[in-house]
Protein backbone atom coordinates (compact mmCIF):
# COMPACT_ATOMS: atom_id res chain seq x y z
CA UNK A 1 0.00 0.00 0.00
CA UNK A 2 1.21 3.51 -0.80
CA UNK A 3 1.79 6.13 1.81
CA UNK A 4 -1.31 8.42 1.98
CA UNK A 5 0.82 11.36 3.06
CA UNK A 6 3.09 10.92 0.07
CA UNK A 7 0.04 10.84 -2.20
CA UNK A 8 -1.30 14.07 -0.75
CA UNK A 9 2.11 15.72 -1.03
CA UNK A 10 2.33 14.70 -4.69
CA UNK A 11 -1.14 16.12 -5.36
CA UNK A 12 -0.25 19.43 -3.71
CA UNK A 13 2.96 19.56 -5.75
CA UNK A 14 1.03 18.99 -8.98
CA UNK A 15 -1.44 21.76 -8.12
CA UNK A 16 1.42 24.10 -7.27
CA UNK A 17 3.12 23.34 -10.58
CA UNK A 18 -0.13 23.88 -12.51
CA UNK A 19 -0.59 27.29 -10.89
CA UNK A 20 3.02 28.13 -11.70
CA UNK A 21 2.35 27.32 -15.37
CA UNK A 22 -0.62 29.68 -15.41
CA UNK A 23 1.43 32.42 -13.75
CA UNK A 24 4.23 31.88 -16.28
CA UNK A 25 1.84 32.20 -19.23
CA UNK A 26 0.18 35.25 -17.68
CA UNK A 27 3.59 36.89 -17.29
CA UNK A 28 5.07 36.09 -20.70
CA UNK A 29 1.95 35.68 -22.84
CA UNK A 30 3.07 32.34 -24.25
CA UNK A 31 5.60 29.59 -23.62
CA UNK A 32 6.62 26.22 -25.01
CA UNK A 33 6.96 22.92 -23.17
CA UNK A 34 10.73 23.30 -22.98
CA UNK A 35 10.43 26.72 -21.31
CA UNK A 36 7.72 25.48 -18.95
CA UNK A 37 9.77 22.43 -17.95
CA UNK A 38 12.79 24.63 -17.27
CA UNK A 39 10.72 27.00 -15.11
CA UNK A 40 9.32 24.08 -13.10
CA UNK A 41 12.59 22.20 -12.95
CA UNK A 42 11.00 19.00 -14.29
CA UNK A 43 11.36 16.72 -17.30
CA UNK A 44 9.54 17.81 -20.46
CA UNK A 45 7.21 14.79 -20.23
CA UNK A 46 6.03 15.92 -16.78
CA UNK A 47 5.45 19.48 -18.01
CA UNK A 48 3.58 18.11 -21.02
CA UNK A 49 1.23 16.08 -18.81
CA UNK A 50 0.46 19.08 -16.63
CA UNK A 51 -0.19 21.31 -19.62
CA UNK A 52 -2.41 18.63 -21.16
CA UNK A 53 -4.65 18.60 -18.07
CA UNK A 54 -4.91 22.39 -18.10
CA UNK A 55 -5.69 22.33 -21.80
CA UNK A 56 -8.47 19.78 -21.25
CA UNK A 57 -10.08 22.20 -18.76
CA UNK A 58 -9.72 25.12 -21.17
CA UNK A 59 -7.29 26.93 -18.88
CA UNK A 60 -4.52 26.95 -21.50
CA UNK A 61 -4.62 26.60 -25.28
CA UNK A 62 -2.06 25.77 -27.93
CA UNK A 63 -1.52 28.63 -30.34
CA UNK A 64 -0.75 26.34 -33.26
CA UNK A 65 -0.14 22.66 -33.84
CA UNK A 66 2.94 21.64 -31.79
CA UNK A 67 3.37 25.33 -30.96
CA UNK A 68 3.53 27.37 -27.79
CA UNK A 69 0.78 27.65 -25.17
CA UNK A 70 -1.15 30.65 -23.87
CA UNK A 71 -3.83 31.35 -21.27
CA UNK A 72 -7.16 29.82 -22.37
CA UNK A 73 -10.67 31.19 -22.21
CA UNK A 74 -11.42 29.00 -19.20
CA UNK A 75 -9.33 31.39 -17.11
CA UNK A 76 -11.33 34.31 -18.50
CA UNK A 77 -14.54 32.56 -17.43
CA UNK A 78 -13.24 32.05 -13.90
CA UNK A 79 -11.99 35.62 -13.69
CA UNK A 80 -15.35 36.87 -14.93
CA UNK A 81 -17.17 34.98 -12.18
CA UNK A 82 -14.92 36.51 -9.53
CA UNK A 83 -15.28 39.97 -11.05
CA UNK A 84 -19.07 39.69 -11.16
CA UNK A 85 -19.20 38.80 -7.48
CA UNK A 86 -16.84 41.64 -6.58
CA UNK A 87 -18.87 44.04 -8.73
CA UNK A 88 -22.08 42.91 -7.04
CA UNK A 89 -20.67 43.49 -3.56
CA UNK A 90 -19.29 46.91 -4.43
CA UNK A 91 -22.22 48.07 -6.54
CA UNK A 92 -24.79 46.77 -4.08
CA UNK A 93 -23.46 48.58 -1.03
CA UNK A 94 -24.77 52.09 -1.88
CA UNK A 95 -28.21 50.64 -2.64
CA UNK A 96 -28.31 48.84 0.70
CA UNK A 97 -27.33 52.07 2.45
CA UNK A 98 -29.97 54.13 0.65
CA UNK A 99 -32.72 51.57 1.31
CA UNK A 100 -31.79 51.25 4.98
CA UNK A 101 -32.11 55.03 5.38
CA UNK A 102 -35.36 55.15 3.44
CA UNK A 103 -37.05 52.17 5.07
CA UNK A 104 -35.47 52.44 8.51
CA UNK A 105 -34.94 48.67 8.50
CA UNK A 106 -32.00 46.33 8.03
CA UNK A 107 -31.20 45.66 4.36
CA UNK A 108 -29.20 42.67 3.15
CA UNK A 109 -27.83 41.50 -0.18
CA UNK A 110 -27.47 37.72 -0.47
CA UNK A 111 -26.24 35.19 -3.02
CA UNK A 112 -26.84 31.47 -3.26
CA UNK A 113 -24.21 28.86 -2.39
CA UNK A 114 -25.68 25.41 -3.10
CA UNK A 115 -28.39 24.86 -0.47
CA UNK A 116 -27.87 28.07 1.53
CA UNK A 117 -27.91 31.82 1.04
CA UNK A 118 -24.87 33.88 2.04
CA UNK A 119 -25.23 37.53 2.95
CA UNK A 120 -22.53 39.62 1.29
CA UNK A 121 -23.78 43.07 2.36
CA UNK A 122 -25.77 44.42 5.28
CA UNK A 123 -26.74 47.89 6.39
CA UNK A 124 -28.73 48.52 9.55
CA UNK A 125 -31.62 50.95 9.38
CA UNK A 126 -32.20 53.81 11.80
CA UNK A 127 -34.80 51.76 13.67
CA UNK A 128 -32.72 48.56 13.72
CA UNK A 129 -29.92 49.36 16.14
CA UNK A 130 -29.95 45.85 17.61
CA UNK A 131 -30.13 43.92 14.34
CA UNK A 132 -28.08 40.73 14.06
CA UNK A 133 -25.00 40.91 11.84
CA UNK A 134 -25.74 38.52 8.99
CA UNK A 135 -22.73 39.31 6.77
CA UNK A 136 -20.99 36.09 5.81
CA UNK A 137 -23.65 34.03 7.54
CA UNK A 138 -25.18 31.00 5.81
CA UNK A 139 -28.96 31.05 6.04
CA UNK A 140 -31.50 28.44 4.88
CA UNK A 141 -33.14 28.90 1.50
CA UNK A 142 -36.54 27.62 2.60
CA UNK A 143 -36.92 29.80 5.70
CA UNK A 144 -35.76 33.25 4.58
CA UNK A 145 -37.11 35.75 2.07
CA UNK A 146 -33.75 36.03 0.27
CA UNK A 147 -33.37 32.28 0.20
CA UNK A 148 -36.83 31.78 -1.22
CA UNK A 149 -36.16 34.27 -4.01
CA UNK A 150 -32.90 32.53 -4.90
CA UNK A 151 -34.57 29.11 -4.78
CA UNK A 152 -37.61 30.26 -6.77
CA UNK A 153 -35.45 31.27 -9.72
CA UNK A 154 -33.12 28.26 -9.49
CA UNK A 155 -33.14 25.35 -11.92
CA UNK A 156 -36.01 22.87 -11.30
CA UNK A 157 -33.53 20.09 -10.47
CA UNK A 158 -31.96 22.29 -7.77
CA UNK A 159 -35.37 23.03 -6.33
CA UNK A 160 -36.34 19.36 -6.20
CA UNK A 161 -33.04 18.40 -4.61
CA UNK A 162 -33.69 20.78 -1.73
CA UNK A 163 -37.42 20.14 -1.42
CA UNK A 164 -36.99 16.37 -1.24
CA UNK A 165 -34.27 16.64 1.42
CA UNK A 166 -34.63 17.15 5.16
CA UNK A 167 -35.81 20.68 5.95
CA UNK A 168 -35.35 22.21 9.39
CA UNK A 169 -38.33 23.76 11.14
CA UNK A 170 -36.91 26.85 12.87
CA UNK A 171 -40.19 28.20 14.25
CA UNK A 172 -43.80 27.05 14.29
CA UNK A 173 -44.30 29.11 11.11
CA UNK A 174 -41.44 27.58 9.08
CA UNK A 175 -42.81 25.90 5.95
CA UNK A 176 -41.23 22.49 5.38
CA UNK A 177 -43.95 20.71 3.38
CA UNK A 178 -42.63 20.21 -0.20
CA UNK A 179 -46.02 20.75 -1.82
CA UNK A 180 -46.65 24.03 -0.05
CA UNK A 181 -43.11 25.23 -0.73
CA UNK A 182 -43.50 24.51 -4.45
CA UNK A 183 -46.63 26.65 -4.50
CA UNK A 184 -44.78 29.40 -2.62
CA UNK A 185 -41.95 29.35 -5.17
CA UNK A 186 -44.41 29.58 -8.07
CA UNK A 187 -46.08 32.54 -6.36
CA UNK A 188 -42.73 34.27 -5.87
CA UNK A 189 -41.92 34.01 -9.59
CA UNK A 190 -45.41 35.21 -10.51
CA UNK A 191 -45.32 38.19 -8.13
CA UNK A 192 -41.63 39.05 -8.33
CA UNK A 193 -40.90 39.05 -4.58
CA UNK A 194 -40.91 36.86 -1.47
CA UNK A 195 -42.09 37.54 2.06
CA UNK A 196 -41.43 35.58 5.24
CA UNK A 197 -43.30 36.04 8.48
CA UNK A 198 -41.48 34.65 11.52
CA UNK A 199 -40.17 31.62 9.60
CA UNK A 200 -36.52 31.89 10.68
CA UNK A 201 -36.93 33.68 14.00
CA UNK A 202 -40.02 34.37 16.06
CA UNK A 203 -40.84 38.08 15.83
CA UNK A 204 -38.82 38.68 12.63
CA UNK A 205 -40.45 39.43 9.26
CA UNK A 206 -38.76 40.10 5.93
CA UNK A 207 -39.32 40.66 2.22
CA UNK A 208 -36.92 40.19 -0.69
CA UNK A 209 -36.69 40.91 -4.42
CA UNK A 210 -34.42 39.49 -7.14
CA UNK A 211 -31.29 41.10 -8.56
CA UNK A 212 -30.56 40.17 -12.17
CA UNK A 213 -27.41 39.88 -14.25
CA UNK A 214 -27.01 41.03 -17.84
CA UNK A 215 -28.68 37.90 -19.26
CA UNK A 216 -31.64 38.17 -16.87
CA UNK A 217 -30.42 35.44 -14.55
CA UNK A 218 -31.23 36.05 -10.88
CA UNK A 219 -27.83 36.22 -9.17
CA UNK A 220 -28.77 37.74 -5.81
CA UNK A 221 -31.62 38.81 -3.58
CA UNK A 222 -32.09 42.15 -1.83
CA UNK A 223 -34.04 41.90 1.42
CA UNK A 224 -35.37 44.14 4.15
CA UNK A 225 -36.23 42.80 7.59
CA UNK A 226 -37.57 44.04 10.89
CA UNK A 227 -39.59 43.11 13.96
CA UNK A 228 -43.07 41.82 13.23
CA UNK A 229 -44.76 44.60 15.20
CA UNK A 230 -43.23 47.17 12.83
CA UNK A 231 -42.59 45.15 9.67
CA UNK A 232 -46.22 44.11 9.27
CA UNK A 233 -47.95 42.27 6.43
CA UNK A 234 -49.68 45.51 5.45
CA UNK A 235 -46.33 47.24 5.09
CA UNK A 236 -44.83 44.61 2.75
CA UNK A 237 -46.21 46.07 -0.53
CA UNK A 238 -44.74 49.48 0.26
CA UNK A 239 -41.35 47.94 1.16
CA UNK A 240 -41.35 45.78 -1.96
CA UNK A 241 -42.13 48.72 -4.24
CA UNK A 242 -39.24 50.69 -2.73
CA UNK A 243 -36.82 47.78 -3.07
CA UNK A 244 -37.90 47.07 -6.65
CA UNK A 245 -36.95 50.59 -7.67
CA UNK A 246 -33.51 50.05 -6.16
CA UNK A 247 -32.85 46.61 -7.68
CA UNK A 248 -34.01 47.85 -11.07
CA UNK A 249 -31.16 50.36 -11.00
CA UNK A 250 -28.69 47.87 -9.52
CA UNK A 251 -29.58 45.26 -12.15
CA UNK A 252 -29.19 47.91 -14.85
CA UNK A 253 -25.69 48.67 -13.58
CA UNK A 254 -24.97 44.94 -13.88
CA UNK A 255 -26.10 45.09 -17.52
CA UNK A 256 -29.75 43.98 -17.28
CA UNK A 257 -32.01 45.98 -19.57
CA UNK A 258 -35.38 44.60 -18.46
CA UNK A 259 -37.75 45.92 -15.81
CA UNK A 260 -37.84 43.98 -12.54
CA UNK A 261 -40.93 45.90 -11.46
CA UNK A 262 -42.94 44.48 -14.35
CA UNK A 263 -42.53 41.04 -12.74
CA UNK A 264 -44.22 42.27 -9.60
CA UNK A 265 -47.51 43.53 -11.00
CA UNK A 266 -49.48 41.48 -8.44
CA UNK A 267 -49.24 42.45 -4.80
CA UNK A 268 -50.20 40.65 -1.63
CA UNK A 269 -53.01 42.30 0.26
Buried (B, 14 or more C-beta within 10 A) or exposed (E): EEEEEEEEEEEEEBEEBBEBBBEBBEEEEBBBBEBBBEBBEBEEEBBEEBBEEBBEEBBBBBEEEEEBBBBBEBBEEEEEEEEBBEBBBEBBBBBBEBBBEBBBBBBBBBBBEEBBBBBBBBBBBEBBEEBEEBBEBBBBBBBBBBBBBBBBBBEEEBBEEBBEEEBEEBBEBBBBEBEEBBEBBEBBBEBBBBBBBBBBBEEBBBBBBBBBBEEBEBBBBBBBBBBBEEBEEEBBBEBBBBBBBBBBBBBBBBEBEEEBBEBBEEEEE
